[in-house]
């Protein structure tokens, strides 16, 4: 069910908040087989649900999220409820205060039912390395759900929740959205508060929603991003189809599905132009240097490899090998790309591309074959998302089809900084077009 559908059910008194939250836990107990959660806070959630029912009874309605069950990626601080980062390092850490986004969602009436699993410390794209075990893709448990917000994505893909919060440093919302066939929105950098969220790389981290529909993400962003609703028409929409980078080394089925969505937009009145964009391979390299340096800075005081998985410890050591001049040059490259994309947004409203070059890989695949070329699974997964974290543009992944094996394919839409509300409207109208094909 969507946020809107849940709200209708509650407001028409077809179920109380307590009954709906209880049913959600019953469904999790019955159907959750993907290791989506690290912890469930049933007692606290039911107490909040009783308060939401009392408010409804007295005529208080906090808005669309009133009484709606949600979940939080387990790097988001929750007062009195442990926040682990899926790491041994924080296994028993219990924050004393809520993160800003948690306080905002509570004020809007949403009820957090638990903390979702993730790739350890949000440092990875597969969700196969967590102190609490790997996550499985609901479409095919033999495949990865993507990461690092894997648990948030699987709860939605399994139909257990309408929305869960995630974070995105190199694609960690959009990648699992693509692999799990749901919607994932990365806002403009600093649109959503990161206060009370465990950092990975300060200059690249974003917090945002994963949802069953674009509207689920929009309703959430109206709360945590203070977005005002806008109306956007597809007629006359200026769409950039990149002539380079985004369709290089991309699976043929992915390319066909994404360009099929482009055709729908064009028939709806959008003006599509193909153009070469700045070479984002260099931007990806700069983003990796910045992420490695900043992540290692966060955990520089931790010198015990036994507190980390082998792969995350190796990544943290990479950051120690980055020279100061390399970090400074990466930031200079960032400014050059910022100028180039500012010029691009003078000509276009949205850039259209695949979210990932492939559908969800098998769990044991450390490398994937794309056409005739082999590529590291993690590098392939992040290749089409990472540069947008460097730039800070808002970006969204929505489902746009399936492979011959029934695996979801993600369409990525990117817009200018600050155009979050507009991008969500464009995505919602694109989603509606895709539903009719």
N, C-alpha and C positions, 0 to 999 in steps of 0.2 A: 504494500500500500504506500501511496505517496503521502507527504505531509498534508496536502490539501484533503485527501480522502480520510486520513485519520482525524483531522479537525472536524470534518462533517460528521463523522461517526460519533465523536464526543459531544459535539454541540446539539446533535439531534437526540442525545441521550440514549443512543442504541448501545452504548457501553460507557461505563464510568472510567475515569483515568486509572483508578486502582485496578479495575477489571482488565483494562487494556494492557497495563504494565505487567500484570500477573500472567496474561496470555502470552505476552512477548517472552517472558522468562520460560514459560512452558514450551514455546516453540524452539527456543534456544536449546533447552534440555533435550528436546526430541530430535531436532534436525541439525544442530551445529556440529559438523564433523570436519571442520577445516582449520581448527586451532585458531579461531579468530580472536578470542579474548584471553587476556592475562588475568583479569579479575572482574567479578561481577558484584555490584553493590546493591543487592536486592532490598535489604532493610531500609537503606537510605532512600532508594528510589520509590519504594511503596509509601514511605512517609511523605515524600514530596508529592506523590500522586494524590494522596488524601487531602493535602493542602490545596492542590489544583482543583479537586472536586468541590471543596468547600468554597473556593473562590467562584467557580461557575455557579454554584447554588446561590451565592450572594450577589450575582450580577457582574462579577469581575471577570473580564476576558483579557488576557495579556497579549493576544494576537495569534497569528497562525501557528506558532510553535507551542501554544498552551496545551500542556498534557502530552506532548509528543515525545516518545522515547527516542533517544539518540545515544551515541557512544563517542568516546574520546580516545584518540591515539595516545598511547601510554608514555608520551613525553610531555603531556599537558598537565600541569599541577592541579591537583584536586585536594582541598583541605580535608585532612583526616583520612584520606584514601591513598594508598601507596601509589607512587609513580615511578616505574622501574626503568623506562627506556629500553625494555627487553634485555637488560644487562645485569650481570652478576654484581656489577659495581653499585647499582642502585636497587638491589633486590628488596631491601627493607626500608627504602626511603619513603617517609610520609610527610608531605608538605603541610605547612601550617595555614597556608592561604590558597585560594583558588587563583588560577590564571585569569587574566582579564577576559579572555573569550568565554571561559566557564561562567564567570559572573554575569556576563552579558546574556548568555543563553539561559541561565537560571532566571534572570529578570524578565526574559521573554516567555517564561513558562515551560521551557523544554526540560525534560527529565533524563539525566544521564543514567544509563543502566549499567555501564561498565567501561573498562579500559581495554582498548584493542591492542592486539599483538602487532609487532613490527619487526623489521630488520634491525638488528642490534644498534642502538644509539642513532637510529635513522640513517645509518651509514652503509647503504647498499640498495640495489635495485631489484633483488630477487625475493626477499622475505624468507630466505632459506636459512638465515643465520640469526637465531634469537636464542637467548638463554632459556626461553620457555618453549622452544621447539619451532620447527618450520610451519608456515602456513600453506594451505592447499587451495588450488583454484576450483571454485564450485562448478565450473563448466567442465572440468576434467581434473580430478585430484592428482593425476600424474604430472600435471603442469604447474608452473609457478604462477602466483597471482600478481607478480610484480611488486615493487616496493619503492620506498620503504614502508609506505602506508598500507601494507598488505592486509592486515587484520581489519582495518576500516573498510577496505574495498570488499573483502569477502563477506562481511556481515550484510552488505547491501546486495551483492550479487546473489547471495543465498535467499534473499527476500525476507530477512529478519528485521531490518531497519530501513527507514527511508533516507536517513542521513547520518553520517559520522564525520567527525573532524579528522583531518590529516595534516601533514606538513610536506613541503616541497622545497628541496635544496638543489636538486639536479633533475627533477621530474617525478618526485616521489608521490605526487597526487595523480598526475596525468598517466604515468606508466601503469599503475595498478588499475586505473579506470579503463585504460585501453585493453589490458589483458583480461579484465573481468567483465567487460561489456556494460559498464555503468558510466555515470558522468562524474568528472573531476575538475574542479575549478581552482586554478592558482591565481590569486588576486595580484594587482599591482603591488610592487614592493612597498611595504609599510602601510598598506591600506588597512590591514588587520593587525592588531597588536600581537607582539610576540612575548610580551611580559608574562612571565610565569610558564614559559615553554622552554624545555631543555634545548639549548642551542647546539647546532652542529657547525655551521659557518655563518657568522653574524651578517655578512654582506650578501648572502645568497638565500637565507632561510625565509620561507613564506608559510603562513598558516591559512588553510582553506577547507572548504567542504567537499565531500564526496557524496553523491546522491543518486537516487533511483531515476530522477529526471532533472532536467535543467531547472525547472521551477523549484525543486527542493533545494538546489544550491542557491538560487536567487533569494528565496525566502530566508535562508540562513545568512546570506551576505547582507541583507537588509538589516540584520541584527548586529553581526560582528564587524561588518564593514561600513555600516551606516549609509548604505546605498539608498537612493531614492528611486522609485520605479520610473522607467522611461519607456517611450514607445519608439520603435525603430522599424522602418519598412525595408523590405528586401529590394523593392524597385529602386534602381539607381545606386544600390550599394556597390562600392568600389572594392573589388576583390583582387588581391594579388596572388597569382599562381606562380610560385618560385620556379624559375627555369634552371636553377642549380641547387645543390645541396640536399634539399628536402626529398627529392625523388631519386637520389643516387643510392645504389645498394639497398633497394626496397623490394620486398617480396611482390611478385606480380599481382597476387590477389589483393594485397593491401593497396597497391597503386590503383587497381581497377575500382575498388570500393570507394576510395577517396575521390577519384575523378568522377565517379558516378554521382556522388554527393554534389560535386562542383556543377555538374550538368543540371541538377535539380535547381540549384541556386540561379544559374543562368536563365533557365526557363521561367523562373519566378521574377525575373527582371533585373537581376544583379549584373553589373558590368565587370566582366572578367578580363584581366590583362595578364599576360605572361611576361615576367621580367626577371632578369638576374638580380639577385640580392647580394649584400656583402657576404663574403666567404666565412660561414659560421664554423668551419673547422678550426680556424684560429681562435674564434671566440670560445669554443669548447675547451681548447687547450688552456686558455687564460682562466676559464672557470674552474678547471680541475686544479690548477696551481693555487688559486685563491681558496678553494674548498680544502685542499690538503693542508695548507698553511693554517687556516683558521680553525679547522677541526683539531689539529694537533695542539694549537694554542689553548683550546678549551680543556684538553686532557693532558697538558704538559706536566702536571703535578703527579700523574699516575704512572708509576714506573714498574708496576707488577703485571707482566703479560698474562698471568693466571686469572686476572679479573676480566679479560676480554676473550672473545673467540679468536682463533688464529688469524682469520681473514681480516677482522677489524683491527687487531693489533698491528698487522702488516700495513694496513692503510694509514694508521696513525704514525708509523715509522717513516712512511713516505714523506709525510709533512715535515719531518725533522730534516730531510735532505733537500728541501727547497731553500735556495739561497734568497737573501733579502732582496737582491736586485731583481730576481725572477718575480717575486711578489709585486714589487713596484712596477715592473714592466707590464705585468698582467693587468694591473689597475689602469695603466696608461692605455692599454689595448681596449679595455672596457670603455673608456671615454671616447675613443675613436669610433667604436661600434655604436655608442649612444648617439653620436652626431649623425652617423650614417642612417640609423633607423629613424631618427627624428625627421630626416629628409624623406625617407620612405613614407612616413605617415602623412606627409603633406599631399601625397598622391593617392593613398589607399585608406580604406576604413578597416579592412581586415585582411590578414594573411592566412591562406588555407594550406594545410599540409597534413601528412599522416602524424599521428601521435607517436607511434613506434613503427619501425621498419618491418616488423614481423608480428605475428600473433604469438600468444603465450608459448614459450619454449617448454620442453620437458624438464622436470626437476633436475635430472642428472646431466643435462647438457651444459657444460662449461663453455662451449662455443657453439655457434649456430651457423648453418650454411644458408647464405642469401644469394640465390642464383648460383654462381660458381665460386663465390668468395666466402671464406670462413672468417668469422669475427667472434671475439669474446662476447659472451652473453650479456654481461653487465655493460660493456661499451656499446653494444648494439641497442640495448634497451634505453640508454640515456642519450644516444646520439642526436635525436631530433627534439629533445626537450631541454637539455642542459643550458644551451646558450641563452634561452629566454629567462633563466634565473639570473644570469649575468646582467642582462639588460633590465630586468624588473618589469617587463610587460605583463599585462594580464593574459592568461591563456586558459583554454578549456579543452578537454577531451570529451567527445560524445560518441556513442556507438554509431557506426555507419554501415554495418553489414557483417557477414560472417564468411569464414573460409569454407572450402569444400569439406573440411573436417568439423564444421560447426563451431569454430572458435571465433570470438568477437574480434572486430577490427575497429580501431579508434581513429576518429577524425579530429584534428587539432585546429582550432581557430585562435588566432593571436591578434591583439589590437594594441593601440597606443596606450602608454601609461595614463592612468586615470579614467580610461574608457570602460571600466568594469561593468557598469550597469548596461551600457550600450552593447557590449560584447555578449552579455548574458541574454539580452533580448534577441540578438542575431542568432545565437546558439539555439534559443527556444524555437524560433521560427524555422531554423534548419532542421531541428529535431522533428518538428511537425511535418515538414516535407518528406523526411526520411521514413516517417511512419506510414506515408501513403503510397510509397513506391512498391 
